[in-house]
């Protein structure tokens, strides 16, 4: 059984319609948890609008608990419902009908995989570089505030594993949280949920890192999704400060300069890329 959760916050109708079409066309989603953190519950109407679509809609209207805490509600319910896989999905994503069946097939054949991310592009077809090393503080600072300097561009290319070519299946320790296709038995067995101390940003890096300790976290370029990513923290000072606060929390948790796990995981993926 495949379950999906989407968190809404004043989300435009066009995004909701688009992502719903992708899920319905896939013909393999059993339950969709819509966690609505908007000030009002106007999207409760979705339960009625999509009756008979083949997906059970569970609408939950919340105070704004934050991204990870909201998805944890769905993850806990999905585990209790006996789900096999769960997809944490951004509402600004859409994809063709074959994507979820292909991912299900790969996960069913590879029981050591706990998380999988397909190839991701912008709407214009440009590739998004979402495979990463576990970040150091310098990786995040330089790429955000000094991106145009030549040697920093080189460091960022290494951080984003651009030399991998993004055309082969690899097992990086850090991937995007925009589309988190996860094996629920891995989460349940290891008590893996989002750390709710993050309100927004870095909670995906945190969870994927912990999944990578016990299972493979796979980049799977055989299918593609489209992410209409707005990079809000680059445009909005409030979101930028939230991003900085989350990064500080992340490095306080795992280590700033001294992080042996980061060193080992990054070394492993760089060796893997050399061998492929």
C-alpha positions in Angstrom: 0.0 0.0 0.0 1.3 3.4 -1.0 0.3 6.5 1.0 1.1 10.1 0.3 1.1 13.3 2.4 1.1 16.9 1.2 1.3 20.0 3.5 -0.6 23.0 2.4 -0.2 26.6 3.5 -2.2 29.1 1.4 -1.4 26.9 -1.6 -2.8 28.0 -5.0 -5.6 26.0 -6.5 -3.7 25.4 -9.7 -0.9 23.6 -7.8 -3.4 21.4 -5.9 -5.2 20.4 -9.2 -1.9 19.6 -10.9 -0.5 17.5 -8.2 -3.8 15.7 -7.7 -3.9 14.8 -11.4 -0.4 13.3 -11.1 -1.5 11.2 -8.1 -4.8 10.0 -9.6 -3.3 9.1 -13.0 -0.7 6.9 -11.2 -3.4 4.4 -10.2 -1.4 3.2 -7.2 -2.0 5.6 -4.4 -4.3 4.3 -1.7 -4.5 7.2 0.9 -3.6 10.8 0.5 -3.2 12.8 3.7 -3.7 16.5 3.2 -2.3 18.4 6.1 -3.5 22.0 5.8 -1.7 24.6 7.9 -3.5 27.5 6.3 -5.4 30.0 8.5 -8.8 28.5 7.4 -10.0 25.1 6.3 -11.4 26.0 2.9 -9.5 23.1 1.3 -11.7 20.6 3.3 -13.8 20.7 0.1 -11.2 18.5 -1.5 -12.6 15.5 0.3 -15.9 16.0 -1.5 -14.4 17.1 -4.8 -12.3 14.0 -5.2 -14.8 11.4 -4.0 -14.6 8.4 -6.4 -11.1 9.3 -7.7 -9.7 6.0 -6.5 -7.8 7.6 -3.6 -9.0 7.9 0.0 -8.6 11.6 1.0 -7.8 12.3 4.7 -8.0 16.1 5.3 -6.4 17.4 8.5 -6.6 21.1 9.4 -3.9 22.2 11.8 -2.4 25.2 13.5 0.9 25.6 11.7 3.1 23.0 13.4 5.9 23.3 10.8 6.8 21.1 7.8 8.2 18.0 9.5 5.8 17.9 12.4 2.9 18.1 10.0 4.2 15.2 7.8 4.8 13.2 11.0 1.1 13.1 11.6 0.6 11.4 8.2 3.6 9.1 8.7 2.3 7.8 12.0 -1.2 7.2 10.6 0.3 5.5 7.5 2.3 3.1 9.7 -0.8 2.4 11.8 -2.8 1.7 8.6 -0.3 -0.9 7.6 1.2 1.0 4.7 4.3 -0.3 2.8 5.5 3.0 1.3 4.9 6.6 2.0 5.6 9.6 -0.2 6.2 13.0 1.4 5.3 15.3 -1.5 5.6 19.0 -2.1 2.5 20.5 -3.7 4.5 22.3 -6.4 5.5 19.0 -8.1 3.9 17.0 -11.0 4.9 13.9 -12.9 3.7 11.4 -15.5 1.6 8.3 -14.6 4.5 5.9 -14.9 6.7 7.5 -12.2 5.2 6.0 -9.0 4.7 2.5 -10.5 8.4 2.5 -11.6 9.5 3.6 -8.1 7.3 0.9 -6.5 8.8 -1.7 -8.7 12.4 -0.7 -7.9 11.7 -0.6 -4.1 10.0 -4.0 -4.3 13.0 -5.5 -6.0 15.6 -3.8 -3.7 14.7 -4.4 -0.1 17.8 -2.6 1.2 16.5 0.7 -0.1 14.8 3.0 2.5 14.4 6.1 0.4 14.4 7.0 -3.3 14.4 10.2 -5.3 13.8 10.4 -9.1 15.4 12.8 -11.5 14.1 16.3 -10.9 13.8 19.2 -13.4 12.4 22.7 -13.5 9.4 23.2 -15.7 11.7 24.3 -18.5 13.5 21.0 -18.4 16.6 22.2 -16.7 18.1 19.6 -14.3 17.9 20.3 -10.5 21.1 19.2 -8.8 19.7 17.5 -5.7 22.2 14.8 -4.9 24.6 16.1 -2.3 27.4 15.4 0.1 26.4 15.9 3.7 27.0 19.7 4.1 29.6 21.4 6.0 28.8 24.9 7.3 31.1 26.3 4.6 29.1 24.5 1.9 25.9 26.2 2.9 27.4 29.7 3.6 29.5 29.9 0.4 26.7 28.7 -2.0 24.2 31.1 -0.5 26.2 34.3 -0.1 29.2 34.0 -2.5 28.0 31.8 -5.4 29.7 33.6 -8.3 33.4 33.2 -7.1 35.1 30.6 -9.3 36.7 28.5 -6.6 33.4 28.5 -4.7 31.6 27.3 -7.8 34.0 24.4 -7.9 33.4 23.6 -4.3 29.6 23.7 -4.9 29.9 21.4 -7.9 31.6 18.9 -5.7 29.0 19.4 -2.9 26.2 18.8 -5.5 28.0 15.8 -7.0 27.8 17.3 -10.4 30.6 15.1 -11.7 28.4 12.1 -11.2 26.6 13.1 -14.4 23.2 12.6 -12.8 22.5 9.7 -15.3 23.2 6.7 -13.1 21.7 5.2 -9.9 23.8 6.2 -6.9 23.5 6.1 -3.1 24.3 9.6 -1.8 23.8 10.5 1.9 21.9 13.7 1.3 19.1 14.3 -1.1 16.2 16.7 -1.5 13.0 16.5 0.6 10.7 17.7 -2.2 9.8 14.1 -3.0 10.6 11.6 -0.3 9.5 8.1 -1.3 10.2 6.0 1.8 9.9 2.4 3.0 7.6 2.5 6.1 9.1 -0.7 7.6 12.5 1.1 7.7 11.0 4.1 9.4 9.0 2.0 11.9 11.8 -0.4 12.8 14.3 2.4 13.5 11.8 5.0 14.9 12.6 7.4 12.1 10.5 10.5 11.8 11.1 14.2 11.1 12.8 16.0 14.0 10.1 18.5 15.0 12.6 21.0 16.4 13.0 22.2 12.8 10.1 24.4 11.7 11.1 24.5 8.1 14.3 23.7 6.2 17.0 21.1 6.9 14.5 18.6 8.4 14.9 16.6 5.1 18.7 16.5 5.3 18.4 15.4 9.0 15.9 12.6 8.3 17.6 11.3 5.1 20.9 11.2 6.9 19.4 9.0 9.6 17.8 6.8 7.0 21.2 6.5 5.3 22.6 5.0 8.5 20.4 1.9 8.2 19.4 1.7 4.5 20.3 2.9 1.0 19.1 6.4 0.0 18.9 6.1 -3.8 18.9 8.6 -6.6 17.0 7.0 -9.5 17.3 8.9 -12.8 15.2 6.4 -14.8 12.1 8.5 -14.2 11.6 12.3 -14.0 9.4 14.6 -11.9 9.0 18.4 -12.4 9.5 20.7 -9.4 8.3 24.3 -9.8 10.7 25.4 -7.1 10.5 29.0 -6.1 13.6 29.2 -3.7 11.6 31.3 -1.2 14.6 31.7 1.2 16.4 33.6 -1.6 13.6 36.0 -2.0 12.1 36.4 1.5 14.2 37.7 4.5 11.9 35.9 6.9 12.4 32.6 5.2 16.2 33.3 4.9 16.4 33.8 8.7 14.3 30.6 9.2 16.8 28.7 6.9 19.8 30.0 8.9 18.2 29.1 12.2 17.5 25.6 10.9 21.1 25.2 9.6 22.4 26.2 13.1 20.2 23.6 14.7 21.4 21.0 12.2 25.1 21.6 12.9 24.5 21.9 16.6 23.0 18.4 16.4 25.5 16.7 14.1 28.7 18.7 14.5 30.2 21.9 12.9 33.8 21.1 12.1 34.2 17.7 13.7 31.6 15.2 12.3 33.1 11.8 11.7 29.9 10.4 10.4 29.7 13.1 7.7 33.3 12.4 6.8 32.7 8.6 6.4 29.4 9.0 4.5 30.9 11.6 2.1 34.0 9.4 1.5 31.8 6.4 0.7 29.8 8.1 -2.0 32.9 9.7 -3.6 34.5 6.3 -3.8 31.3 4.8 -5.3 31.3 7.5 -8.0 35.0 6.8 -8.8 34.1 3.1 -9.2 31.1 3.6 -11.5 
